């Protein structure tokens, strides 16, 4: 069992850190809102620390799951950042979905201190985190990943090294690009069924086992038909992720016309007041159009 620190106790990080404790690891947590960290300790044991640096002291592996590029820099760098508290030969695993640029920046800063760095964004949403069934896409040196993988496995059904530093983040971008198009297609299909007078549930029962089937269809069609959008990844966060995808596409020369269009559809959802609705709320936009 390892001595582990976990930085960031949001809807993903809170249960992920809980799985580490449940597997017997010695866990120290840090959260920007200290009360959340104290609540976690009351439920899971371990201890809370007032800064990322304090949380990281003595830890063999430090995990982070925060909001964006700036949040990652804040928990890594500076006198209170995790890197200043980590010893040479330890490992930092970043589960945040961020740009490949900041990933390489933080990896270089870690390497300068003799710290291993793995970028490890996740897919599976809040339910996946709570059930320990996340898919983790990793980038970094193979030897460092091999050391970190048994700890990551505490909350993952699948963890895979995709290549060198940044490869995990690039793979997560592919994931989000695919999801954007799928959810829009599913929204249009269910909306069409409603307008045509069909029973949406019966339609999905028939088509769900064929070529039209997807995870999104199986897990979201019922709540979409019920016009309920409090069951997954928020639109605000999806737009953050798609902005990273589109910026990276500009850098690489990739063409993402559907992704760019769906990003604007999510902007429409935000304008409807749906920034905190889950990503399947694209169907609400179609309903609002008549």
C-alpha positions in Angstrom: 0.0 0.0 0.0 1.2 3.5 -0.9 1.2 6.8 0.8 -0.9 8.9 -1.5 -2.1 12.5 -1.8 -5.2 13.6 -3.7 -5.7 17.2 -4.7 -9.2 18.3 -5.7 -12.4 16.8 -4.2 -15.1 17.7 -6.8 -17.7 15.3 -8.1 -14.9 13.2 -9.6 -12.1 13.6 -7.1 -14.1 13.0 -4.0 -15.1 9.4 -4.8 -11.8 8.6 -6.6 -9.9 9.5 -3.4 -12.5 7.4 -1.5 -11.6 4.3 -3.5 -7.9 4.8 -2.7 -8.7 4.8 1.0 -11.0 1.8 0.6 -8.2 -0.1 -1.0 -6.0 0.5 2.0 -3.8 3.3 0.8 -2.8 6.0 3.3 -4.5 9.1 1.8 -4.0 12.8 2.5 -6.4 15.1 0.7 -6.4 18.8 -0.2 -9.3 20.9 -1.5 -9.5 24.6 -2.2 -12.6 24.6 0.1 -11.2 23.1 3.3 -14.6 22.1 4.7 -14.9 19.6 1.8 -11.6 18.0 2.7 -12.7 17.7 6.4 -15.9 16.1 5.3 -14.0 13.6 3.2 -11.7 12.7 6.2 -14.8 12.3 8.4 -16.1 9.7 5.9 -13.0 8.0 4.8 -10.2 8.5 7.4 -6.8 9.7 6.4 -6.0 13.4 6.9 -6.5 16.8 5.2 -3.7 19.3 4.5 -4.0 23.1 4.1 -1.9 23.3 0.9 -1.0 21.0 -2.0 2.6 21.2 -0.8 1.7 19.9 2.7 -0.5 17.2 1.2 2.3 16.0 -1.0 5.0 15.8 1.7 6.0 12.2 2.1 3.6 10.9 -0.6 4.9 8.4 -3.1 2.1 9.3 -5.6 0.2 12.5 -5.8 -3.0 12.6 -7.8 -4.9 15.7 -8.9 -8.4 16.2 -10.4 -9.1 20.0 -10.6 -10.9 22.3 -13.1 -8.7 23.7 -15.9 -5.2 24.7 -16.9 -4.9 27.5 -14.4 -6.2 25.3 -11.6 -3.6 22.7 -12.4 -0.8 25.3 -12.4 -2.1 26.5 -9.0 -1.9 23.1 -7.4 1.5 22.1 -9.0 3.6 25.2 -9.0 4.9 27.8 -6.5 5.8 27.6 -2.8 2.5 26.0 -1.9 2.3 23.8 -5.0 2.6 20.1 -4.8 5.9 19.9 -6.6 7.6 21.9 -3.8 6.5 19.2 -1.3 7.4 16.1 -3.4 10.6 14.2 -3.1 12.8 13.1 -6.1 11.6 9.9 -7.5 7.9 10.4 -6.6 5.1 10.5 -9.2 2.4 13.1 -10.0 -0.7 11.8 -11.8 -3.0 14.5 -13.3 -6.6 13.4 -13.9 -7.7 16.9 -15.0 -8.8 17.4 -18.6 -6.5 20.2 -19.7 -4.5 21.3 -22.7 -1.6 19.3 -23.9 0.4 22.5 -23.7 0.0 22.9 -19.9 0.5 19.2 -19.5 4.0 19.4 -21.1 4.7 22.6 -19.1 3.9 20.9 -15.8 5.7 17.7 -16.9 8.9 19.7 -17.6 8.6 21.5 -14.3 8.2 18.1 -12.5 11.2 16.6 -14.4 13.4 19.5 -13.3 12.8 18.3 -9.7 13.2 14.6 -10.5 9.5 14.0 -10.3 7.7 11.6 -12.7 4.6 13.0 -14.4 1.7 11.1 -15.9 -1.2 12.9 -17.7 -4.2 10.7 -17.0 -7.6 12.3 -18.0 -10.6 10.1 -17.3 -13.9 9.1 -19.0 -17.0 7.7 -17.3 -18.4 10.7 -15.5 -19.5 10.9 -11.9 -21.1 7.5 -11.9 -17.9 6.0 -13.2 -15.9 7.7 -10.4 -18.4 6.6 -7.7 -18.4 3.0 -8.9 -14.7 2.8 -9.6 -15.3 2.1 -13.3 -13.4 5.0 -15.0 -11.4 4.7 -18.2 -8.1 6.4 -17.8 -6.0 7.5 -20.8 -2.4 8.1 -19.9 0.7 9.8 -21.3 4.2 9.7 -20.0 7.3 7.5 -19.6 6.5 3.8 -19.6 8.5 3.0 -16.5 6.7 5.8 -14.6 3.3 4.7 -15.8 4.0 1.1 -14.7 4.7 2.3 -11.2 1.6 4.5 -11.1 -0.9 2.0 -12.7 -1.6 -0.1 -9.6 -2.7 3.0 -7.7 -4.8 4.3 -10.7 -6.4 0.8 -10.8 -8.2 1.5 -7.5 -10.9 3.5 -9.5 -10.4 2.3 -13.1 -11.9 -0.5 -15.1 -9.4 0.3 -17.8 -6.1 2.2 -17.7 -3.8 2.4 -20.7 -0.7 4.3 -21.6 -1.2 6.0 -25.0 2.3 7.3 -25.5 4.6 10.0 -24.2 3.6 13.1 -22.3 0.5 14.7 -23.6 -0.8 11.5 -25.3 -3.4 11.0 -22.6 -4.8 14.5 -23.1 -4.9 14.1 -26.8 -6.8 10.8 -26.4 -9.3 12.5 -24.1 -9.8 15.1 -26.9 -10.7 12.3 -29.3 -13.2 11.1 -26.7 -14.9 14.4 -26.4 -15.0 15.0 -30.1 -16.8 11.6 -30.6 -19.2 12.3 -27.7 -20.2 15.7 -29.1 -21.3 14.3 -32.4 -23.0 11.3 -30.8 -25.1 13.3 -28.4 -26.2 15.7 -31.1 -27.2 12.8 -33.4 -29.1 11.1 -30.5 -30.8 14.3 -29.7 -32.0 14.8 -33.3 -33.1 11.2 -33.5 -35.2 11.4 -30.3 -36.6 14.8 -31.3 -37.6 13.5 -34.7 -39.3 10.5 -33.0 -41.3 12.9 -30.8 -42.3 15.1 -33.7 -43.3 12.1 -35.7 -45.6 10.8 -33.0 -43.5 7.7 -32.1 -43.0 6.2 -28.7 -39.3 7.1 -28.1 -38.8 4.3 -25.7 -40.1 1.7 -28.1 -37.9 3.2 -30.9 -34.8 2.9 -28.7 -35.7 -0.7 -27.8 -35.7 -1.5 -31.5 -32.7 0.4 -32.7 -30.5 0.3 -29.6 -29.2 -3.2 -30.3 -28.2 -2.3 -33.9 -25.8 0.0 -35.6 -27.4 3.1 -34.0 -26.7 1.9 -30.5 -24.2 3.7 -28.2 -23.3 4.2 -24.5 -25.1 7.6 -24.8 -28.3 5.9 -26.1 -28.3 3.2 -23.4 -27.6 5.5 -20.5 -29.2 8.8 -21.5 -32.3 8.2 -23.7 -34.7 7.8 -20.8 -33.7 11.0 -19.1 -33.6 12.9 -22.4 -37.2 11.8 -23.1 -38.1 12.9 -19.6 -36.5 16.3 -20.2 -34.2 15.7 -17.1 -30.6 16.8 -17.3 -29.0 16.4 -13.9 -27.3 13.0 -14.6 -23.8 13.7 -16.0 -21.1 15.9 -17.2 -22.1 19.6 -17.2 -22.4 21.7 -20.4 -20.0 24.3 -19.0 -17.3 21.7 -18.6 -18.0 20.2 -22.0 -17.5 23.6 -23.6 -14.2 24.0 -21.8 -13.1 20.6 -23.2 -14.3 21.4 -26.7 -12.4 24.7 -26.7 -9.3 22.7 -26.0 -10.1 20.3 -28.8 -10.7 23.1 -31.3 -7.6 25.0 -30.3 -5.5 21.9 -30.7 -7.1 21.2 -34.1 -5.9 24.6 -35.2 -2.4 23.7 -34.1 -2.4 20.3 -35.8 -4.3 21.1 -38.9 -7.2 18.8 -38.1 -10.7 19.6 -39.5 -13.5 19.4 -36.9 -16.6 20.9 -38.5 -19.2 18.9 -36.5 -17.4 19.6 -33.2 -17.3 23.3 -33.9 -21.0 23.3 -34.7 -22.0 21.3 -31.7 -19.9 23.6 -29.5 -22.1 26.5 -30.7 -25.2 24.4 -30.0 -23.9 24.0 -26.4 -23.5 27.8 -26.3 -27.2 28.0 -27.1 -27.9 25.6 -24.2 -25.9 27.9 -21.9 -28.0 30.8 -23.2 -31.1 28.8 -22.2 -29.7 28.8 -18.6 -28.4 25.2 -19.0 -24.7 25.6 -18.2 -25.0 23.1 -15.3 -27.3 20.7 -17.2 -25.7 17.5 -18.4 -24.5 17.2 -22.0 -27.6 15.3 -23.2 -29.5 18.6 -22.9 -28.8 19.3 -26.5 -32.3 17.9 -27.1 -33.7 20.8 -25.0 -32.3 23.2 -27.5 -34.2 21.4 -30.3 -37.4 21.4 -28.3 -37.0 25.2 -27.7 -36.7 25.7 -31.4 -40.2 24.3 -31.8 
